[in-house]
């Protein structure tokens, strides 16, 4: 049986803000005077995740352009490291 790990992958509809590296989120939040979010390894519910997502979305939407560019670059790097050869990012602009 072939291992899935080595197969090329597509990452469709990846929410840029939700895929932001935790260290990047903490760093950007700190730089921009936002409340650095608590970064648990797991969330008990979607509602527990949403405050973190909202901070990330605000940093991408309202922060300097570099926040968006860095987020895109890192999400692509992380997906590529996982074997993705096609990525369709989604950015929340609302
Ligand atoms: Zn979605």
PDB file of the backbone (N, CA, C, O) and the ligand in Angstrom, with CONECT records:
HET     ZN  A 101       1
ATOM      1  N   UNK A   1       0.840  -1.179   0.000  1.00  0.00           N
ATOM      2  CA  UNK A   1       0.000   0.000   0.000  1.00  0.00           C
ATOM      3  C   UNK A   1       0.886   1.243   0.000  1.00  0.00           C
ATOM      4  O   UNK A   1       1.868   1.311   0.739  1.00  0.00           O
ATOM      5  N   UNK A   2       0.533   2.236  -0.839  1.00  0.00           N
ATOM      6  CA  UNK A   2       1.307   3.466  -0.897  1.00  0.00           C
ATOM      7  C   UNK A   2       0.970   4.362   0.288  1.00  0.00           C
ATOM      8  O   UNK A   2      -0.166   4.401   0.761  1.00  0.00           O
ATOM      9  N   UNK A   3       1.966   5.063   0.741  1.00  0.00           N
ATOM     10  CA  UNK A   3       1.771   6.012   1.826  1.00  0.00           C
ATOM     11  C   UNK A   3       1.175   7.295   1.265  1.00  0.00           C
ATOM     12  O   UNK A   3       1.594   7.769   0.210  1.00  0.00           O
ATOM     13  N   UNK A   4       0.208   7.851   1.963  1.00  0.00           N
ATOM     14  CA  UNK A   4      -0.374   9.132   1.558  1.00  0.00           C
ATOM     15  C   UNK A   4       0.599  10.285   1.758  1.00  0.00           C
ATOM     16  O   UNK A   4       0.487  11.320   1.100  1.00  0.00           O
ATOM     17  N   UNK A   5       1.537  10.108   2.652  1.00  0.00           N
ATOM     18  CA  UNK A   5       2.450  11.201   2.989  1.00  0.00           C
ATOM     19  C   UNK A   5       3.223  11.699   1.776  1.00  0.00           C
ATOM     20  O   UNK A   5       3.514  12.892   1.685  1.00  0.00           O
ATOM     21  N   UNK A   6       3.559  10.821   0.850  1.00  0.00           N
ATOM     22  CA  UNK A   6       4.377  11.220  -0.285  1.00  0.00           C
ATOM     23  C   UNK A   6       3.597  11.700  -1.487  1.00  0.00           C
ATOM     24  O   UNK A   6       4.195  12.154  -2.462  1.00  0.00           O
ATOM     25  N   UNK A   7       2.278  11.612  -1.449  1.00  0.00           N
ATOM     26  CA  UNK A   7       1.463  12.008  -2.601  1.00  0.00           C
ATOM     27  C   UNK A   7       1.287  13.525  -2.656  1.00  0.00           C
ATOM     28  O   UNK A   7       1.221  14.174  -1.613  1.00  0.00           O
ATOM     29  N   UNK A   8       1.211  14.099  -3.862  1.00  0.00           N
ATOM     30  CA  UNK A   8       0.932  15.534  -3.964  1.00  0.00           C
ATOM     31  C   UNK A   8      -0.477  15.832  -3.470  1.00  0.00           C
ATOM     32  O   UNK A   8      -1.386  15.013  -3.608  1.00  0.00           O
ATOM     33  N   UNK A   9      -0.641  17.007  -2.898  1.00  0.00           N
ATOM     34  CA  UNK A   9      -1.934  17.369  -2.294  1.00  0.00           C
ATOM     35  C   UNK A   9      -2.387  18.739  -2.766  1.00  0.00           C
ATOM     36  O   UNK A   9      -1.580  19.561  -3.198  1.00  0.00           O
ATOM     37  N   UNK A  10      -3.679  18.972  -2.677  1.00  0.00           N
ATOM     38  CA  UNK A  10      -4.260  20.294  -2.913  1.00  0.00           C
ATOM     39  C   UNK A  10      -4.892  20.748  -1.602  1.00  0.00           C
ATOM     40  O   UNK A  10      -5.597  19.990  -0.936  1.00  0.00           O
ATOM     41  N   UNK A  11      -4.627  21.988  -1.253  1.00  0.00           N
ATOM     42  CA  UNK A  11      -5.236  22.556  -0.044  1.00  0.00           C
ATOM     43  C   UNK A  11      -6.245  23.598  -0.519  1.00  0.00           C
ATOM     44  O   UNK A  11      -5.879  24.722  -0.863  1.00  0.00           O
ATOM     45  N   UNK A  12      -7.511  23.212  -0.531  1.00  0.00           N
ATOM     46  CA  UNK A  12      -8.566  24.055  -1.082  1.00  0.00           C
ATOM     47  C   UNK A  12      -9.244  24.837   0.031  1.00  0.00           C
ATOM     48  O   UNK A  12      -9.503  24.312   1.114  1.00  0.00           O
ATOM     49  N   UNK A  13      -9.526  26.098  -0.257  1.00  0.00           N
ATOM     50  CA  UNK A  13     -10.266  26.955   0.666  1.00  0.00           C
ATOM     51  C   UNK A  13      -9.596  27.011   2.034  1.00  0.00           C
ATOM     52  O   UNK A  13     -10.258  26.872   3.062  1.00  0.00           O
ATOM     53  N   UNK A  14      -8.308  27.209   2.041  1.00  0.00           N
ATOM     54  CA  UNK A  14      -7.613  27.357   3.324  1.00  0.00           C
ATOM     55  C   UNK A  14      -7.794  28.790   3.789  1.00  0.00           C
ATOM     56  O   UNK A  14      -7.416  29.734   3.095  1.00  0.00           O
ATOM     57  N   UNK A  15      -8.373  28.941   4.962  1.00  0.00           N
ATOM     58  CA  UNK A  15      -8.574  30.278   5.532  1.00  0.00           C
ATOM     59  C   UNK A  15      -7.220  30.789   6.001  1.00  0.00           C
ATOM     60  O   UNK A  15      -6.622  30.246   6.930  1.00  0.00           O
ATOM     61  N   UNK A  16      -6.756  31.820   5.355  1.00  0.00           N
ATOM     62  CA  UNK A  16      -5.425  32.359   5.630  1.00  0.00           C
ATOM     63  C   UNK A  16      -5.247  32.682   7.112  1.00  0.00           C
ATOM     64  O   UNK A  16      -4.224  32.359   7.715  1.00  0.00           O
ATOM     65  N   UNK A  17      -6.252  33.316   7.678  1.00  0.00           N
ATOM     66  CA  UNK A  17      -6.129  33.745   9.072  1.00  0.00           C
ATOM     67  C   UNK A  17      -6.116  32.547  10.026  1.00  0.00           C
ATOM     68  O   UNK A  17      -5.421  32.552  11.043  1.00  0.00           O
ATOM     69  N   UNK A  18      -6.885  31.540   9.681  1.00  0.00           N
ATOM     70  CA  UNK A  18      -6.959  30.355  10.539  1.00  0.00           C
ATOM     71  C   UNK A  18      -5.729  29.474  10.436  1.00  0.00           C
ATOM     72  O   UNK A  18      -5.462  28.664  11.323  1.00  0.00           O
ATOM     73  N   UNK A  19      -4.980  29.632   9.351  1.00  0.00           N
ATOM     74  CA  UNK A  19      -3.782  28.816   9.143  1.00  0.00           C
ATOM     75  C   UNK A  19      -2.508  29.559   9.531  1.00  0.00           C
ATOM     76  O   UNK A  19      -1.402  29.047   9.355  1.00  0.00           O
ATOM     77  N   UNK A  20      -2.673  30.765  10.057  1.00  0.00           N
ATOM     78  CA  UNK A  20      -1.497  31.551  10.449  1.00  0.00           C
ATOM     79  C   UNK A  20      -0.706  30.789  11.515  1.00  0.00           C
ATOM     80  O   UNK A  20      -1.284  30.170  12.409  1.00  0.00           O
ATOM     81  N   UNK A  21       0.603  30.843  11.407  1.00  0.00           N
ATOM     82  CA  UNK A  21       1.438  30.190  12.419  1.00  0.00           C
ATOM     83  C   UNK A  21       1.162  30.809  13.781  1.00  0.00           C
ATOM     84  O   UNK A  21       1.057  32.031  13.886  1.00  0.00           O
ATOM     85  N   UNK A  22       1.044  30.004  14.813  1.00  0.00           N
ATOM     86  CA  UNK A  22       0.792  30.553  16.150  1.00  0.00           C
ATOM     87  C   UNK A  22       1.844  31.559  16.581  1.00  0.00           C
ATOM     88  O   UNK A  22       1.515  32.574  17.195  1.00  0.00           O
ATOM     89  N   UNK A  23       3.104  31.293  16.268  1.00  0.00           N
ATOM     90  CA  UNK A  23       4.168  32.231  16.660  1.00  0.00           C
ATOM     91  C   UNK A  23       4.017  33.555  15.922  1.00  0.00           C
ATOM     92  O   UNK A  23       4.272  34.617  16.492  1.00  0.00           O
ATOM     93  N   UNK A  24       3.605  33.500  14.660  1.00  0.00           N
ATOM     94  CA  UNK A  24       3.397  34.729  13.884  1.00  0.00           C
ATOM     95  C   UNK A  24       2.228  35.511  14.457  1.00  0.00           C
ATOM     96  O   UNK A  24       2.303  36.732  14.600  1.00  0.00           O
ATOM     97  N   UNK A  25       1.157  34.820  14.780  1.00  0.00           N
ATOM     98  CA  UNK A  25      -0.008  35.486  15.361  1.00  0.00           C
ATOM     99  C   UNK A  25       0.366  36.183  16.662  1.00  0.00           C
ATOM    100  O   UNK A  25      -0.007  37.336  16.881  1.00  0.00           O
ATOM    101  N   UNK A  26       1.093  35.497  17.515  1.00  0.00           N
ATOM    102  CA  UNK A  26       1.500  36.106  18.785  1.00  0.00           C
ATOM    103  C   UNK A  26       2.412  37.301  18.548  1.00  0.00           C
ATOM    104  O   UNK A  26       2.272  38.326  19.215  1.00  0.00           O
ATOM    105  N   UNK A  27       3.342  37.184  17.610  1.00  0.00           N
ATOM    106  CA  UNK A  27       4.287  38.265  17.323  1.00  0.00           C
ATOM    107  C   UNK A  27       3.571  39.485  16.754  1.00  0.00           C
ATOM    108  O   UNK A  27       3.793  40.606  17.212  1.00  0.00           O
ATOM    109  N   UNK A  28       2.712  39.271  15.757  1.00  0.00           N
ATOM    110  CA  UNK A  28       2.004  40.393  15.135  1.00  0.00           C
ATOM    111  C   UNK A  28       1.052  41.056  16.121  1.00  0.00           C
ATOM    112  O   UNK A  28       0.932  42.281  16.151  1.00  0.00           O
ATOM    113  N   UNK A  29       0.386  40.255  16.914  1.00  0.00           N
ATOM    114  CA  UNK A  29      -0.530  40.817  17.909  1.00  0.00           C
ATOM    115  C   UNK A  29       0.243  41.690  18.890  1.00  0.00           C
ATOM    116  O   UNK A  29      -0.201  42.783  19.245  1.00  0.00           O
ATOM    117  N   UNK A  30       1.377  41.211  19.315  1.00  0.00           N
ATOM    118  CA  UNK A  30       2.197  41.981  20.251  1.00  0.00           C
ATOM    119  C   UNK A  30       2.700  43.267  19.596  1.00  0.00           C
ATOM    120  O   UNK A  30       2.668  44.329  20.219  1.00  0.00           O
ATOM    121  N   UNK A  31       3.163  43.183  18.353  1.00  0.00           N
ATOM    122  CA  UNK A  31       3.672  44.359  17.639  1.00  0.00           C
ATOM    123  C   UNK A  31       2.618  45.440  17.462  1.00  0.00           C
ATOM    124  O   UNK A  31       2.923  46.632  17.501  1.00  0.00           O
ATOM    125  N   UNK A  32       1.382  45.014  17.268  1.00  0.00           N
ATOM    126  CA  UNK A  32       0.324  45.967  16.953  1.00  0.00           C
ATOM    127  C   UNK A  32      -0.547  46.291  18.153  1.00  0.00           C
ATOM    128  O   UNK A  32      -1.640  46.840  18.017  1.00  0.00           O
ATOM    129  N   UNK A  33      -0.049  45.946  19.325  1.00  0.00           N
ATOM    130  CA  UNK A  33      -0.757  46.311  20.533  1.00  0.00           C
ATOM    131  C   UNK A  33      -2.086  45.610  20.709  1.00  0.00           C
ATOM    132  O   UNK A  33      -2.948  46.055  21.467  1.00  0.00           O
ATOM    133  N   UNK A  34      -2.237  44.508  19.999  1.00  0.00           N
ATOM    134  CA  UNK A  34      -3.451  43.726  20.164  1.00  0.00           C
ATOM    135  C   UNK A  34      -3.241  42.802  21.358  1.00  0.00           C
ATOM    136  O   UNK A  34      -2.113  42.574  21.793  1.00  0.00           O
ATOM    137  N   UNK A  35      -4.306  42.295  21.860  1.00  0.00           N
ATOM    138  CA  UNK A  35      -4.199  41.350  22.962  1.00  0.00           C
ATOM    139  C   UNK A  35      -3.627  40.048  22.418  1.00  0.00           C
ATOM    140  O   UNK A  35      -4.302  39.354  21.657  1.00  0.00           O
ATOM    141  N   UNK A  36      -2.396  39.700  22.791  1.00  0.00           N
ATOM    142  CA  UNK A  36      -1.874  38.424  22.299  1.00  0.00           C
ATOM    143  C   UNK A  36      -2.771  37.282  22.758  1.00  0.00           C
ATOM    144  O   UNK A  36      -3.041  37.134  23.950  1.00  0.00           O
ATOM    145  N   UNK A  37      -3.222  36.492  21.821  1.00  0.00           N
ATOM    146  CA  UNK A  37      -4.159  35.425  22.172  1.00  0.00           C
ATOM    147  C   UNK A  37      -3.479  34.288  22.907  1.00  0.00           C
ATOM    148  O   UNK A  37      -2.281  34.052  22.756  1.00  0.00           O
ATOM    149  N   UNK A  38      -4.248  33.608  23.686  1.00  0.00           N
ATOM    150  CA  UNK A  38      -3.780  32.365  24.290  1.00  0.00           C
ATOM    151  C   UNK A  38      -3.694  31.355  23.160  1.00  0.00           C
ATOM    152  O   UNK A  38      -4.604  31.268  22.336  1.00  0.00           O
ATOM    153  N   UNK A  39      -2.639  30.609  23.114  1.00  0.00           N
ATOM    154  CA  UNK A  39      -2.424  29.702  21.996  1.00  0.00           C
ATOM    155  C   UNK A  39      -2.442  28.243  22.465  1.00  0.00           C
ATOM    156  O   UNK A  39      -1.388  27.635  22.654  1.00  0.00           O
ATOM    157  N   UNK A  40      -3.607  27.702  22.647  1.00  0.00           N
ATOM    158  CA  UNK A  40      -3.679  26.297  23.054  1.00  0.00           C
ATOM    159  C   UNK A  40      -3.358  25.387  21.879  1.00  0.00           C
ATOM    160  O   UNK A  40      -3.459  25.792  20.721  1.00  0.00           O
ATOM    161  N   UNK A  41      -2.983  24.195  22.177  1.00  0.00           N
ATOM    162  CA  UNK A  41      -2.733  23.224  21.115  1.00  0.00           C
ATOM    163  C   UNK A  41      -4.024  22.718  20.519  1.00  0.00           C
ATOM    164  O   UNK A  41      -4.076  22.406  19.329  1.00  0.00           O
ATOM    165  N   UNK A  42      -5.049  22.633  21.309  1.00  0.00           N
ATOM    166  CA  UNK A  42      -6.344  22.143  20.849  1.00  0.00           C
ATOM    167  C   UNK A  42      -7.440  23.075  21.351  1.00  0.00           C
ATOM    168  O   UNK A  42      -7.303  23.725  22.387  1.00  0.00           O
ATOM    169  N   UNK A  43      -8.513  23.122  20.599  1.00  0.00           N
ATOM    170  CA  UNK A  43      -9.670  23.919  20.999  1.00  0.00           C
ATOM    171  C   UNK A  43     -10.805  22.963  21.341  1.00  0.00           C
ATOM    172  O   UNK A  43     -11.031  21.969  20.651  1.00  0.00           O
ATOM    173  N   UNK A  44     -11.513  23.284  22.420  1.00  0.00           N
ATOM    174  CA  UNK A  44     -12.612  22.424  22.835  1.00  0.00           C
ATOM    175  C   UNK A  44     -13.811  22.561  21.895  1.00  0.00           C
ATOM    176  O   UNK A  44     -14.609  21.633  21.758  1.00  0.00           O
ATOM    177  N   UNK A  45     -13.931  23.728  21.248  1.00  0.00           N
ATOM    178  CA  UNK A  45     -15.075  23.947  20.377  1.00  0.00           C
ATOM    179  C   UNK A  45     -14.709  25.013  19.348  1.00  0.00           C
ATOM    180  O   UNK A  45     -13.683  25.684  19.466  1.00  0.00           O
ATOM    181  N   UNK A  46     -15.561  25.155  18.345  1.00  0.00           N
ATOM    182  CA  UNK A  46     -15.369  26.200  17.340  1.00  0.00           C
ATOM    183  C   UNK A  46     -15.453  27.575  17.986  1.00  0.00           C
ATOM    184  O   UNK A  46     -14.726  28.491  17.600  1.00  0.00           O
ATOM    185  N   UNK A  47     -16.332  27.721  18.962  1.00  0.00           N
ATOM    186  CA  UNK A  47     -16.480  28.991  19.661  1.00  0.00           C
ATOM    187  C   UNK A  47     -15.205  29.353  20.414  1.00  0.00           C
ATOM    188  O   UNK A  47     -14.887  30.534  20.552  1.00  0.00           O
ATOM    189  N   UNK A  48     -14.480  28.370  20.896  1.00  0.00           N
ATOM    190  CA  UNK A  48     -13.209  28.633  21.565  1.00  0.00           C
ATOM    191  C   UNK A  48     -12.153  29.131  20.577  1.00  0.00           C
ATOM    192  O   UNK A  48     -11.270  29.910  20.935  1.00  0.00           O
ATOM    193  N   UNK A  49     -12.259  28.674  19.340  1.00  0.00           N
ATOM    194  CA  UNK A  49     -11.295  29.040  18.303  1.00  0.00           C
ATOM    195  C   UNK A  49     -11.545  30.444  17.763  1.00  0.00           C
ATOM    196  O   UNK A  49     -10.600  31.133  17.380  1.00  0.00           O
ATOM    197  N   UNK A  50     -12.794  30.874  17.728  1.00  0.00           N
ATOM    198  CA  UNK A  50     -13.161  32.117  17.044  1.00  0.00           C
ATOM    199  C   UNK A  50     -12.466  33.380  17.566  1.00  0.00           C
ATOM    200  O   UNK A  50     -12.101  34.222  16.745  1.00  0.00           O
ATOM    201  N   UNK A  51     -12.259  33.568  18.873  1.00  0.00           N
ATOM    202  CA  UNK A  51     -11.534  34.779  19.298  1.00  0.00           C
ATOM    203  C   UNK A  51     -10.134  34.848  18.698  1.00  0.00           C
ATOM    204  O   UNK A  51      -9.670  35.923  18.316  1.00  0.00           O
ATOM    205  N   UNK A  52      -9.477  33.727  18.619  1.00  0.00           N
ATOM    206  CA  UNK A  52      -8.149  33.678  18.009  1.00  0.00           C
ATOM    207  C   UNK A  52      -8.231  34.035  16.524  1.00  0.00           C
ATOM    208  O   UNK A  52      -7.405  34.788  16.007  1.00  0.00           O
ATOM    209  N   UNK A  53      -9.221  33.492  15.863  1.00  0.00           N
ATOM    210  CA  UNK A  53      -9.411  33.762  14.431  1.00  0.00           C
ATOM    211  C   UNK A  53      -9.695  35.247  14.201  1.00  0.00           C
ATOM    212  O   UNK A  53      -9.187  35.843  13.251  1.00  0.00           O
ATOM    213  N   UNK A  54     -10.500  35.832  15.065  1.00  0.00           N
ATOM    214  CA  UNK A  54     -10.847  37.253  14.902  1.00  0.00           C
ATOM    215  C   UNK A  54      -9.610  38.147  15.057  1.00  0.00           C
ATOM    216  O   UNK A  54      -9.457  39.121  14.320  1.00  0.00           O
ATOM    217  N   UNK A  55      -8.743  37.826  15.996  1.00  0.00           N
ATOM    218  CA  UNK A  55      -7.509  38.609  16.148  1.00  0.00           C
ATOM    219  C   UNK A  55      -6.658  38.464  14.887  1.00  0.00           C
ATOM    220  O   UNK A  55      -6.144  39.456  14.371  1.00  0.00           O
ATOM    221  N   UNK A  56      -6.507  37.247  14.393  1.00  0.00           N
ATOM    222  CA  UNK A  56      -5.708  37.022  13.182  1.00  0.00           C
ATOM    223  C   UNK A  56      -6.319  37.765  11.997  1.00  0.00           C
ATOM    224  O   UNK A  56      -5.593  38.378  11.214  1.00  0.00           O
ATOM    225  N   UNK A  57      -7.627  37.718  11.857  1.00  0.00           N
ATOM    226  CA  UNK A  57      -8.294  38.398  10.736  1.00  0.00           C
ATOM    227  C   UNK A  57      -8.091  39.904  10.828  1.00  0.00           C
ATOM    228  O   UNK A  57      -7.862  40.565   9.815  1.00  0.00           O
ATOM    229  N   UNK A  58      -8.173  40.443  12.024  1.00  0.00           N
ATOM    230  CA  UNK A  58      -7.984  41.889  12.203  1.00  0.00           C
ATOM    231  C   UNK A  58      -6.544  42.290  11.853  1.00  0.00           C
ATOM    232  O   UNK A  58      -6.323  43.334  11.239  1.00  0.00           O
ATOM    233  N   UNK A  59      -5.582  41.473  12.239  1.00  0.00           N
ATOM    234  CA  UNK A  59      -4.186  41.792  11.939  1.00  0.00           C
ATOM    235  C   UNK A  59      -3.914  41.766  10.443  1.00  0.00           C
ATOM    236  O   UNK A  59      -3.124  42.565   9.941  1.00  0.00           O
ATOM    237  N   UNK A  60      -4.563  40.855   9.729  1.00  0.00           N
ATOM    238  CA  UNK A  60      -4.383  40.775   8.271  1.00  0.00           C
ATOM    239  C   UNK A  60      -5.157  41.891   7.581  1.00  0.00           C
ATOM    240  O   UNK A  60      -4.656  42.517   6.647  1.00  0.00           O
ATOM    241  N   UNK A  61      -6.369  42.135   8.042  1.00  0.00           N
ATOM    242  CA  UNK A  61      -7.254  43.109   7.384  1.00  0.00           C
ATOM    243  C   UNK A  61      -6.853  44.551   7.674  1.00  0.00           C
ATOM    244  O   UNK A  61      -6.873  45.390   6.773  1.00  0.00           O
ATOM    245  N   UNK A  62      -6.493  44.846   8.905  1.00  0.00           N
ATOM    246  CA  UNK A  62      -6.275  46.229   9.317  1.00  0.00           C
ATOM    247  C   UNK A  62      -4.809  46.571   9.534  1.00  0.00           C
ATOM    248  O   UNK A  62      -4.465  47.744   9.675  1.00  0.00           O
ATOM    249  N   UNK A  63      -3.944  45.572   9.563  1.00  0.00           N
ATOM    250  CA  UNK A  63      -2.525  45.812   9.787  1.00  0.00           C
ATOM    251  C   UNK A  63      -1.832  46.236   8.507  1.00  0.00           C
ATOM    252  O   UNK A  63      -2.466  46.358   7.459  1.00  0.00           O
ATOM    253  N   UNK A  64      -0.532  46.459   8.594  1.00  0.00           N
ATOM    254  CA  UNK A  64       0.230  46.826   7.395  1.00  0.00           C
ATOM    255  C   UNK A  64       0.214  45.683   6.379  1.00  0.00           C
ATOM    256  O   UNK A  64      -0.004  44.519   6.714  1.00  0.00           O
ATOM    257  N   UNK A  65       0.449  46.062   5.142  1.00  0.00           N
ATOM    258  CA  UNK A  65       0.416  45.092   4.035  1.00  0.00           C
ATOM    259  C   UNK A  65       1.353  43.915   4.295  1.00  0.00           C
ATOM    260  O   UNK A  65       1.092  42.794   3.860  1.00  0.00           O
ATOM    261  N   UNK A  66       2.445  44.181   5.009  1.00  0.00           N
ATOM    262  CA  UNK A  66       3.416  43.120   5.303  1.00  0.00           C
ATOM    263  C   UNK A  66       2.775  41.980   6.094  1.00  0.00           C
ATOM    264  O   UNK A  66       3.185  40.829   5.949  1.00  0.00           O
ATOM    265  N   UNK A  67       1.784  42.279   6.920  1.00  0.00           N
ATOM    266  CA  UNK A  67       1.107  41.203   7.661  1.00  0.00           C
ATOM    267  C   UNK A  67       0.459  40.216   6.701  1.00  0.00           C
ATOM    268  O   UNK A  67       0.579  39.001   6.860  1.00  0.00           O
ATOM    269  N   UNK A  68      -0.233  40.761   5.697  1.00  0.00           N
ATOM    270  CA  UNK A  68      -0.880  39.900   4.707  1.00  0.00           C
ATOM    271  C   UNK A  68       0.169  39.110   3.926  1.00  0.00           C
ATOM    272  O   UNK A  68       0.040  37.899   3.747  1.00  0.00           O
ATOM    273  N   UNK A  69       1.206  39.805   3.463  1.00  0.00           N
ATOM    274  CA  UNK A  69       2.225  39.143   2.653  1.00  0.00           C
ATOM    275  C   UNK A  69       2.939  38.044   3.448  1.00  0.00           C
ATOM    276  O   UNK A  69       3.196  36.957   2.932  1.00  0.00           O
ATOM    277  N   UNK A  70       3.250  38.341   4.689  1.00  0.00           N
ATOM    278  CA  UNK A  70       3.914  37.338   5.534  1.00  0.00           C
ATOM    279  C   UNK A  70       2.997  36.139   5.765  1.00  0.00           C
ATOM    280  O   UNK A  70       3.443  34.993   5.708  1.00  0.00           O
ATOM    281  N   UNK A  71       1.736  36.400   6.023  1.00  0.00           N
ATOM    282  CA  UNK A  71       0.793  35.306   6.261  1.00  0.00           C
ATOM    283  C   UNK A  71       0.677  34.415   5.039  1.00  0.00           C
ATOM    284  O   UNK A  71       0.690  33.189   5.152  1.00  0.00           O
ATOM    285  N   UNK A  72       0.563  35.033   3.866  1.00  0.00           N
ATOM    286  CA  UNK A  72       0.466  34.239   2.634  1.00  0.00           C
ATOM    287  C   UNK A  72       1.724  33.396   2.459  1.00  0.00           C
ATOM    288  O   UNK A  72       1.648  32.194   2.206  1.00  0.00           O
ATOM    289  N   UNK A  73       2.881  34.042   2.595  1.00  0.00           N
ATOM    290  CA  UNK A  73       4.145  33.326   2.403  1.00  0.00           C
ATOM    291  C   UNK A  73       4.258  32.134   3.369  1.00  0.00           C
ATOM    292  O   UNK A  73       4.634  31.037   2.955  1.00  0.00           O
ATOM    293  N   UNK A  74       3.943  32.342   4.615  1.00  0.00           N
ATOM    294  CA  UNK A  74       4.112  31.266   5.599  1.00  0.00           C
ATOM    295  C   UNK A  74       3.087  30.157   5.417  1.00  0.00           C
ATOM    296  O   UNK A  74       3.412  28.981   5.577  1.00  0.00           O
ATOM    297  N   UNK A  75       1.862  30.519   5.086  1.00  0.00           N
ATOM    298  CA  UNK A  75       0.845  29.479   4.862  1.00  0.00           C
ATOM    299  C   UNK A  75       1.235  28.627   3.650  1.00  0.00           C
ATOM    300  O   UNK A  75       1.076  27.406   3.664  1.00  0.00           O
ATOM    301  N   UNK A  76       1.746  29.281   2.606  1.00  0.00           N
ATOM    302  CA  UNK A  76       2.192  28.534   1.418  1.00  0.00           C
ATOM    303  C   UNK A  76       3.387  27.652   1.765  1.00  0.00           C
ATOM    304  O   UNK A  76       3.437  26.491   1.359  1.00  0.00           O
ATOM    305  N   UNK A  77       4.345  28.189   2.510  1.00  0.00           N
ATOM    306  CA  UNK A  77       5.515  27.388   2.911  1.00  0.00           C
ATOM    307  C   UNK A  77       5.079  26.162   3.719  1.00  0.00           C
ATOM    308  O   UNK A  77       5.569  25.055   3.493  1.00  0.00           O
ATOM    309  N   UNK A  78       4.162  26.367   4.655  1.00  0.00           N
ATOM    310  CA  UNK A  78       3.720  25.259   5.511  1.00  0.00           C
ATOM    311  C   UNK A  78       2.959  24.217   4.704  1.00  0.00           C
ATOM    312  O   UNK A  78       3.145  23.016   4.902  1.00  0.00           O
ATOM    313  N   UNK A  79       2.105  24.673   3.799  1.00  0.00           N
ATOM    314  CA  UNK A  79       1.344  23.734   2.980  1.00  0.00           C
ATOM    315  C   UNK A  79       2.282  22.951   2.054  1.00  0.00           C
ATOM    316  O   UNK A  79       2.129  21.742   1.881  1.00  0.00           O
ATOM    317  N   UNK A  80       3.249  23.650   1.465  1.00  0.00           N
ATOM    318  CA  UNK A  80       4.218  22.986   0.587  1.00  0.00           C
ATOM    319  C   UNK A  80       5.026  21.948   1.368  1.00  0.00           C
ATOM    320  O   UNK A  80       5.316  20.866   0.858  1.00  0.00           O
ATOM    321  N   UNK A  81       5.381  22.284   2.597  1.00  0.00           N
ATOM    322  CA  UNK A  81       6.131  21.334   3.429  1.00  0.00           C
ATOM    323  C   UNK A  81       5.308  20.086   3.719  1.00  0.00           C
ATOM    324  O   UNK A  81       5.861  19.014   3.963  1.00  0.00           O
ATOM    325  N   UNK A  82       3.979  20.230   3.690  1.00  0.00           N
ATOM    326  CA  UNK A  82       3.086  19.086   3.890  1.00  0.00           C
ATOM    327  C   UNK A  82       2.770  18.373   2.578  1.00  0.00           C
ATOM    328  O   UNK A  82       1.995  17.417   2.567  1.00  0.00           O
ATOM    329  N   UNK A  83       3.358  18.825   1.477  1.00  0.00           N
ATOM    330  CA  UNK A  83       3.169  18.148   0.201  1.00  0.00           C
ATOM    331  C   UNK A  83       2.159  18.793  -0.721  1.00  0.00           C
ATOM    332  O   UNK A  83       1.837  18.224  -1.764  1.00  0.00           O
ATOM    333  N   UNK A  84       1.645  19.966  -0.369  1.00  0.00           N
ATOM    334  CA  UNK A  84       0.662  20.627  -1.232  1.00  0.00           C
ATOM    335  C   UNK A  84       1.351  21.192  -2.476  1.00  0.00           C
ATOM    336  O   UNK A  84       2.398  21.835  -2.391  1.00  0.00           O
ATOM    337  N   UNK A  85       0.741  20.938  -3.621  1.00  0.00           N
ATOM    338  CA  UNK A  85       1.240  21.500  -4.878  1.00  0.00           C
ATOM    339  C   UNK A  85       0.235  22.497  -5.456  1.00  0.00           C
ATOM    340  O   UNK A  85       0.516  23.163  -6.452  1.00  0.00           O
ATOM    341  N   UNK A  86      -0.940  22.596  -4.824  1.00  0.00           N
ATOM    342  CA  UNK A  86      -1.979  23.532  -5.248  1.00  0.00           C
ATOM    343  C   UNK A  86      -2.658  24.074  -3.998  1.00  0.00           C
ATOM    344  O   UNK A  86      -3.105  23.306  -3.146  1.00  0.00           O
ATOM    345  N   UNK A  87      -2.735  25.391  -3.890  1.00  0.00           N
ATOM    346  CA  UNK A  87      -3.331  26.007  -2.713  1.00  0.00           C
ATOM    347  C   UNK A  87      -4.328  27.066  -3.164  1.00  0.00           C
ATOM    348  O   UNK A  87      -4.027  27.892  -4.025  1.00  0.00           O
ATOM    349  N   UNK A  88      -5.504  27.030  -2.578  1.00  0.00           N
ATOM    350  CA  UNK A  88      -6.513  28.056  -2.858  1.00  0.00           C
ATOM    351  C   UNK A  88      -6.847  28.769  -1.559  1.00  0.00           C
ATOM    352  O   UNK A  88      -7.705  28.317  -0.802  1.00  0.00           O
ATOM    353  N   UNK A  89      -6.170  29.888  -1.297  1.00  0.00           N
ATOM    354  CA  UNK A  89      -6.402  30.605  -0.040  1.00  0.00           C
ATOM    355  C   UNK A  89      -7.709  31.376  -0.044  1.00  0.00           C
ATOM    356  O   UNK A  89      -8.208  31.789  -1.091  1.00  0.00           O
ATOM    357  N   UNK A  90      -8.236  31.554   1.122  1.00  0.00           N
ATOM    358  CA  UNK A  90      -9.444  32.339   1.325  1.00  0.00           C
ATOM    359  C   UNK A  90      -9.107  33.403   2.359  1.00  0.00           C
ATOM    360  O   UNK A  90      -8.545  33.091   3.409  1.00  0.00           O
ATOM    361  N   UNK A  91      -9.444  34.651   2.074  1.00  0.00           N
ATOM    362  CA  UNK A  91      -9.180  35.741   3.001  1.00  0.00           C
ATOM    363  C   UNK A  91     -10.513  36.366   3.390  1.00  0.00           C
ATOM    364  O   UNK A  91     -11.334  36.708   2.539  1.00  0.00           O
ATOM    365  N   UNK A  92     -10.700  36.502   4.677  1.00  0.00           N
ATOM    366  CA  UNK A  92     -11.924  37.111   5.187  1.00  0.00           C
ATOM    367  C   UNK A  92     -11.770  38.616   5.163  1.00  0.00           C
ATOM    368  O   UNK A  92     -10.982  39.164   5.934  1.00  0.00           O
ATOM    369  N   UNK A  93     -12.497  39.294   4.305  1.00  0.00           N
ATOM    370  CA  UNK A  93     -12.384  40.757   4.181  1.00  0.00           C
ATOM    371  C   UNK A  93     -13.522  41.487   4.893  1.00  0.00           C
ATOM    372  O   UNK A  93     -13.628  42.710   4.795  1.00  0.00           O
ATOM    373  N   UNK A  94     -14.347  40.770   5.586  1.00  0.00           N
ATOM    374  CA  UNK A  94     -15.476  41.449   6.254  1.00  0.00           C
ATOM    375  C   UNK A  94     -15.132  41.799   7.688  1.00  0.00           C
ATOM    376  O   UNK A  94     -15.957  42.372   8.400  1.00  0.00           O
TER     377      UNK A  94
HETATM  378 ZN    ZN A 101     -14.574  28.954   4.521  1.00  0.00          ZN
END
